[in-house]
Amino acid sequence: MKIIKDWRFWVCVVSVTALGLLSGIFAINAQEYYKVLMIPVFAPPAWLFGPVWVLLYILMGITFYLILTTKDQQQRMTMISLFIAQFMLNFIWSGLFFTAQNNLLSVIDISILWIILFIQQAYYMKNKPLLMWLMGPYFLWITFASVLNYSILFLN
C-alpha cells in the first residue's frame, strides 16, 4: 500500500478530520439546543452524530489526498475548488445551527452545500469515480441532514 506510506496521505486525513471536528467545538451549547428543539420522529439519537462525522471526515481526508495527487492540473484545481467550497459550508453550518440558533440560515447553508455536493459528485462520476464512491456516504448523510434541517425549521 504505497498510498498509506505517503506522509501526505496522513496529513490530509488527520488535517481534514481535525478541522471537521473543530467545527463541532465551535458549536456552542449544541447539546442543550438540540434537546429543546422539536425534532421529527426520524431524527437519529444525538450520540450517533459524532461517530458518523468522524467516519465521514476520514473519507473526506482520503478524498482530499487523492485530489492533491491528481496529475491533471486543471482537474486538480477544479476538484480543490469544489472540495474547499463544500468544506467551508459544512464548517459554518454548525455555527449557524447551534451557536446562532438560526434554523433558516442553516437551511440555506445546507441547501447550497447539497447543490455543491451534487455538482461535485457529478464531476467525480465523470472524471474520478473512486472519489464519487468515497464521498458517497457524505453526500447521502448531507441529503438526510438537509431533510432533518428542513423538518426542524418547520417544526420550530
N, C-alpha and C positions, 0 to 999 in steps of 0.2 A: 504494500500500500504506500506508494510514493507520496500521495497527497498527504497522508497523515504524518509523514516525516517532514513535510514542508512547514517551517515555523510560521509562515504567513497564514496557513490554514488555521492554526491555533489562535493566532492574533485575531483573525476575523471572527471565529466562533466565540471566543471569550469577550471580545470587544462588543460585538452586536448583542450578545446575551446580557452583558453588564449594562450597556446603555439602555436596552429594553427594560430591564428590571429597575433601572434608575427612574424610569417614568412612574413606576409604582410607588417609589419613595416620595415623589412629589405629589402623589395623590393623598393629600392631607385629609384625615378623617374619613377615609374610604369605607372602612367597615361600618362606622356609625351612620354614614349617609345611606349606604346600601340597606341597612336594617330598617330605616324609616320610610323607604320607598315602597310604594305598591308595585309589586313585581308580578309578571304573568306566571301562570302555573308551570309553564315550560322552562322557566329560568333554572339553570343548574345551581347546585349548592355553592355557596361562596368559596368553600375550601378547594373547589375544582379549578378555579381560575389560575392560581399560582402554578401548579404542575403543568397545566396546558400551555401557559405562556412560556415557561422555561423550555419546553419541547419545541414550541414554535420559534422561539428566538435562536435556539441551536440550529434548526433547519434554515433559518434566515442567515445565520452566520456562515453555514456551509455554502449557501447560495451566493452570498457576497464574495466568498473566496473564489468560487468558480467564475463569477463575473470579472473579478480583478485579474484573473489569469487567462481571460479570453484573449486570443491573439488578434482578432479583428478589432482595430481601434474604434471604428465607428460603432460597431455593435457594443463594445465595452462601454463607450461613453453614453449611448442610449440607455443601456441597462443600468448604469450607475445613476443616471438622472432619475429614472423611474424608481429605483430602489430607494434613493435618498428622499424623494418626494413622499413615497408611501411610509417610509420610516418616520419622517418628521410628523406627518399627520397622525400616525399611530402614537407617537410620543406625546403629542399635545392633547390627545383625546382624554387621557386620564385627568389632566389638569382641568379641562373643560367640564368633564362629568363630575368628578369627585371634589376637586378643590373649589372651582367656581360654582359647582352645583347647578350648571346651566344645561338642562337637558336638550334645549333647542339647538344651542351651538354644538353640543356633542353629536347630535343627529346630523347636522350639516357637515361637520368634520368627517364622521364615519361614512357619510354618503359620498363625499369626494374621495375618501380613501378607497371605498369599494370600486368606484369608477376607475381610479388609477390602477388598482389591483387587477381589474378586468382587462384593462389595456395591457398591463404588464404580462398577465397570463397569456393573452393572445399573442403578444410578441414572442414570449418564450416558446409557445406551441409551434410557432413558425420557424424560429431560429435556434432555440436551445431547449428541446423537450425535457431534458433532465431537470432543468430549473423549474419548468412548469410543474413537474411532479413534486419537487422539493417544496415549492411554495403552495402547492395544492391544499394541504391541511390549513395553512394560514388563510388562504382565500375562503375556504369553507367556514372557518371559525369567524372571520370578519363578516361573512354573509349572515351567519347565525347571530353574531353580536349586533349587527345592524337591525335585524328583526327585533331583537331584545331591546335595543336602544329606542327604536320607534315605539315599541309597546310601552316602555316606561314613560316616554314622553306623553303618550295618550292617556295612560292611567294616572299620571300625576299632574 
